[in-house]
Amino acid sequence: MGNESRIARAGGDELVATLARVRPSRVFVLVNGENPREVACGQPRSSGRWRRVARLARDIAGDDAAQLELRDAKGLVLERLELTDPPDDDDDTSASAVGALDTRDERILTLVVSAQRAALEEQRVLLGPVLAAYTDLARGYAQYAAQVAELVRVAAQARMEESSSSSSSAADAALVQLVGQLGQRPSNGASKA
C-alpha cells in the first residue's frame, strides 16, 4: 500500500519517469473499474516512447478516474498507478506537446514532399518545350553538316576533274553546267539563235 500513496501523484513527468523506470512490456488502462484496454508501447528504443504511452493512456481515460497497470511480458502486474491530471498545457515537455510535435512534424513532412512533387512536375512541364527546341536545333545542325559535307565532296570532285583536263575546258564545262541550271538565259549582249 505504500506504493499507492506515492503513485497517486503519478501525473505529468512523474508518470513518464515511472514508465521509464519500470519499463513495462504492456500497459493497460482501467477506466472506472471496467475491462482494461491495452496501450501500444511502441518500439523499445524509440525516442519519446513513454511520453506517447502516457498521452495515449490519458486519451483513453479522458476525464474519468483511471488506473494504469504496468505488466511484464508474461502479463504479471509490476505496478499499478492512479492516473492523475495531466501537466499544464504551458509545459513544452508534456506528452501532449510531444504528440503535437509529432503531428506537426508529420504534416510538415507531407507538405515538403507535396511541394517537391509539384516542383518536379512544373520543371517537367517547363523544360519539355526547351528540350524539344534543342532537339530540333540539333537536327538542323545535322542537316547543315550533311549539306556542307556534300558541297566539300562536289568541290573536291570538281577540282579533280579540273586537274585532269585543261583548265579552259573545265571552266567551259562548269559554265555550261551553270547555264543549264539557270535555264539557259542569254546574257545582255548575246543574240538569240
C-alpha positions in Angstrom: 0.0 0.0 0.0 3.0 2.3 0.3 3.2 2.4 -3.4 -0.3 3.8 -3.8 0.3 7.0 -1.9 3.4 7.7 -3.9 1.8 6.6 -7.1 -1.4 8.7 -6.5 0.7 11.7 -7.6 1.9 10.0 -10.8 0.9 12.6 -13.3 2.8 14.5 -15.9 6.6 14.0 -15.7 6.3 11.6 -12.8 4.2 9.2 -14.8 6.7 9.3 -17.7 9.6 8.8 -15.2 7.8 5.8 -13.6 7.1 4.3 -17.0 10.8 4.8 -17.9 11.9 3.3 -14.6 9.7 0.2 -14.7 9.9 -0.3 -18.5 6.8 -2.5 -18.8 6.2 -4.7 -21.8 2.5 -4.0 -21.7 0.4 -1.1 -20.3 -3.3 -1.4 -19.6 -5.8 1.4 -18.7 -8.7 0.6 -16.4 -11.4 3.3 -16.6 -13.9 3.3 -13.7 -13.0 -0.4 -12.9 -14.1 -1.6 -16.4 -12.3 -4.0 -18.6 -8.7 -3.0 -19.2 -7.7 -1.5 -22.5 -4.1 -2.0 -23.7 -1.9 0.9 -24.8 0.5 0.3 -27.6 4.0 0.7 -26.1 5.9 1.1 -29.4 9.5 0.1 -30.1 11.8 -0.3 -27.2 14.4 2.2 -28.4 12.1 4.8 -29.9 12.5 8.4 -28.7 9.6 9.8 -26.7 8.2 6.3 -26.2 7.0 6.7 -22.6 5.6 10.2 -23.3 3.5 8.8 -26.1 2.3 5.9 -23.8 1.3 8.4 -21.1 -0.5 10.6 -23.7 -2.4 7.6 -25.1 -3.4 6.4 -21.6 -4.8 9.9 -20.8 -6.6 9.9 -24.1 -8.2 6.6 -23.3 -9.1 7.7 -19.7 -10.5 11.1 -20.8 -11.9 12.9 -17.7 -12.8 9.7 -15.9 -10.9 8.2 -12.9 -8.4 5.6 -14.3 -5.7 3.3 -13.2 -2.7 2.1 -15.1 -1.4 -1.5 -14.8 2.2 -1.9 -15.9 2.8 -5.5 -16.8 5.8 -7.6 -17.9 5.9 -9.8 -21.0 4.2 -12.7 -19.1 1.3 -10.4 -18.1 2.2 -10.1 -14.4 1.4 -6.7 -12.9 4.6 -4.9 -12.0 2.9 -1.8 -10.7 -0.5 0.0 -10.5 -0.7 3.7 -10.9 -3.5 6.1 -10.3 -3.7 8.3 -13.4 -3.8 11.9 -12.2 -4.4 15.2 -14.0 -2.1 15.8 -16.9 0.5 18.6 -16.5 -0.2 22.2 -17.5 -0.5 22.9 -21.2 2.3 25.5 -20.9 4.9 22.8 -20.3 6.6 22.2 -23.6 7.9 18.8 -22.4 4.4 17.4 -21.7 3.1 14.4 -23.5 0.6 16.5 -25.4 3.3 18.8 -26.6 5.3 15.8 -27.8 2.2 14.5 -29.6 1.5 17.8 -31.1 5.2 18.0 -32.3 4.8 14.5 -33.9 1.7 15.5 -35.7 3.1 18.8 -36.8 6.3 17.1 -38.0 4.2 14.7 -40.0 2.2 17.5 -41.6 5.4 19.4 -42.4 7.0 16.3 -44.0 3.8 15.7 -46.0 3.8 19.4 -47.1 7.5 19.2 -48.1 7.0 16.0 -50.2 4.0 17.6 -51.9 5.9 20.7 -52.7 8.8 18.7 -54.2 6.4 16.7 -56.4 4.8 19.9 -57.6 8.2 21.5 -58.3 9.3 18.4 -60.3 6.1 18.4 -62.3 6.5 22.1 -63.0 10.1 21.6 -64.2 9.0 18.8 -66.4 6.3 21.0 -68.0 8.6 24.0 -68.4 11.6 22.0 -69.7 9.6 19.9 -72.2 9.4 22.6 -74.9 13.0 23.6 -74.3 14.2 20.1 -74.8 12.1 19.8 -78.0 13.6 23.0 -79.3 17.1 21.7 -78.6 16.3 18.5 -80.4 15.0 20.4 -83.4 18.2 22.6 -83.4 20.4 19.5 -83.3 18.5 18.1 -86.3 19.0 21.4 -88.1 22.8 21.4 -87.4 23.0 17.7 -88.6 21.3 18.6 -91.9 23.6 21.7 -92.3 26.6 19.5 -91.6 25.4 17.0 -94.2 25.0 19.8 -96.8 28.5 21.2 -96.1 29.9 17.7 -96.5 28.2 17.3 -99.8 29.5 20.7 -101.0 33.0 19.7 -100.0 32.7 16.4 -101.9 31.4 18.2 -105.0 34.2 20.8 -104.8 36.8 18.0 -104.4 35.4 16.2 -107.4 35.4 19.4 -109.5 38.9 20.0 -108.6 40.0 16.5 -109.6 38.2 16.9 -112.9 39.8 20.3 -113.4 43.2 19.0 -112.8 42.7 16.1 -115.2 41.5 18.2 -118.1 42.8 21.5 -119.4 41.8 24.5 -117.3 39.8 26.2 -120.1 37.8 23.1 -120.9 37.0 22.5 -117.2 35.9 26.2 -116.9 33.8 25.9 -120.0 32.2 22.7 -118.7 31.4 24.4 -115.4 29.9 27.4 -117.3 27.8 25.2 -119.5 26.5 23.3 -116.4 25.7 26.6 -114.6 23.9 28.0 -117.6 21.9 24.7 -117.9 20.9 25.0 -114.3 19.8 28.7 -114.7 17.5 27.7 -117.6 19.9 28.9 -120.3 19.1 32.6 -120.0 21.0 34.7 -122.6 23.2 37.4 -121.3 22.5 41.1 -122.2 24.9 41.3 -125.2 24.1 37.8 -126.7 21.8 37.3 -129.6 19.0 34.8 -129.7 19.7 31.9 -132.0 
